Amino acid sequence: MASLRKAVVPFLLMGLLVTAGCGNEERIEVPKQSVSVVDGDTIKVKMKKKEETVRLLFVDTPEINHPNFGKQPLGDEAKDFTQKLINEAKKIELEKEETKRDKYGRFLAYLHVDGKLLQEELVKEGFARIAYVEQPDAKYLEELRDAEQEAKRKKIGIWQWDNYTKKDGFHVEALKNEKNIFVASKNSDVYHPIGCHVVKEIKPENLMYFYSEQEAMRTNRHRSEVKGCWDN
């Protein structure tokens, strides 16, 4: 009996998403205190003492601690933005596109905060790109595309740097010659240009990005003295 309960529990959130709402609106309201933010496009939701990971449909934000990609520029900012919208929301709702998980076992869903689609807000502010679209006529896709085109036009967020954001994800290596991105370790009082060779030695959990030298200096850090990393 115990093993049966263990097998049933992981499907709880899926079942709730299926049965919630009416007509074409399949939403379930979740208490704010049950939601925690993993990164810009991933949250955890605690339902009936079971915590499930939920991946936001059709958007991709820069990573903050990926096993292969480490931390990417604007990853922290995307997470902070998602956290801010959730913190400020009076009503949080999950909406399923279809009942399935991704290859990592995460539920796929839309997230609404006070009636606004969080995915659209991420894309609109330049913190996310449209990604992983299998159905060209998917719900909200037109709104997401309009938001992405506007963010590209404004060159904000992930679109401010040429070749950083592509169809296959984010490319930190394309930023090595950028003059206004600086990197530091949380454990160090110096900062480096993003193209400095020592940057790759900083652990992702300690990596900090700054988008102007003034921003780096405001943290009471100073330029490193690593040879070959500075033009002057």
Stockholm file with secondary structure:
# STOCKHOLM 1.0

chainA/1-232         MASLRKAVVPFLLMGLLVTAGCGNEERIEVPKQSVSVVDGDTIKVKMKKKEETVRLLFVDTPEINHPNFGKQPLGDEAKDFTQKLINEAKKIELEKEETKRDKYGRFLAYLHVDGKLLQEELVKEGFARIAYVEQPDAKYLEELRDAEQEAKRKKIGIWQWDNYTKKDGFHVEALKNEKNIFVASKNSDVYHPIGCHVVKEIKPENLMYFYSEQEAMRTNRHRSEVKGCWDN
#=GR chainA/1-232 SS CHHHHHHHGGGHHHHHHHHSSBTTBCEEEECGGGEEEEETTEEEEEETTEEEEEEETTEECCCSSBTTTBCCTTHHHHHHHHHHHHHHCSCEEEEEEEEEECTTSCEEEEEEETTEEHHHHHHHTTSCEECCCCCTTCTTHHHHHHHHHHHHHHTCGGGSSTTTEETTEECGGGGTTCTTCEEEETTCSEEEETTCGGGGGSCGGGEEEESSHHHHHTTTCEECCCTTSCCC
#=GC SS_cons         CHHHHHHHGGGHHHHHHHHSSBTTBCEEEECGGGEEEEETTEEEEEETTEEEEEEETTEECCCSSBTTTBCCTTHHHHHHHHHHHHHHCSCEEEEEEEEEECTTSCEEEEEEETTEEHHHHHHHTTSCEECCCCCTTCTTHHHHHHHHHHHHHHTCGGGSSTTTEETTEECGGGGTTCTTCEEEETTCSEEEETTCGGGGGSCGGGEEEESSHHHHHTTTCEECCCTTSCCC
//
